[in-house]
Amino acid sequence: MTQKKSVPATLSLLSSLYLCKPSKEAIANWKIFLSENTSGFLFGLEGALHKIDHHSGQVMDDLLWEYTRLFVGPYKLPCPPWESVYASPKRLLMQSAYDRVQDCYREIGLAVSGFDIMPDHIGAELNFLAILYGKIIQGGKKEPHFRALANKFMDEHLLRWIPQFTQDMASAAHSVFYKELAQTTNKFIFWLSSNGRRARTEKSEKKVSERNWRTVPG
């Protein structure tokens, strides 16, 4: 898999890891994906996942409780998976970030369909970014629009809360798997953001350079 194609694939996987409970079937599917994905960012996650004995009932019960304790409840969540909680002073659900991410989704005609998934859930936001990068890879006249939207979404949403969220998650997680997921998410988003900034800088420098020249008759 090429690096370009691995970006939306990696984002889709990360989205799934947050949205899906760690069932036996889910873990088997994640293992298959990771065995076929060559992204260097996923090596640690792959190693942690393969150490999970998904045939053991006790191991699976412990992992499900870890997922529930971190992201679902019923007790106070150490790392709430919603942007609104991290972006609002009172750490409340369904705040301005909740509305703003939906505006971004509507720009390309999308809306979250699951009634049990809030639009500003980390899984939904990562999945949206995966869709945008998929459209960027396809190219075409709208490629600059999708790239600009991806950069905007990264700057105005993910980068504003993912670093603290993943730090909280890594501190609260007991399992190697969820600690590794937190670290992988943060590293991959930071790398993606850095690449986006570098591309924008190079494009800007190219425009400045071209303005210093004029065409002369041969």
URVENHU-V612689 format. One record per run of one state. SS is the DSSP state (H for helix, E for strand, L for the rest). FROM is the first residue (numbers start at 1). TO is the last residue. Records with the same first field share a line. If there is no record, write none. Layout:
SS = FROM-TO  FROM-TO
This chain:
L = 1-2  20-23  37-39  51-56  72-81  88-95  107-120  139-142  173-175  212-218
H = 3-19  24-36  40-50  57-71  83-87  96-106  122-138  143-172  176-211
E = 82-82  121-121
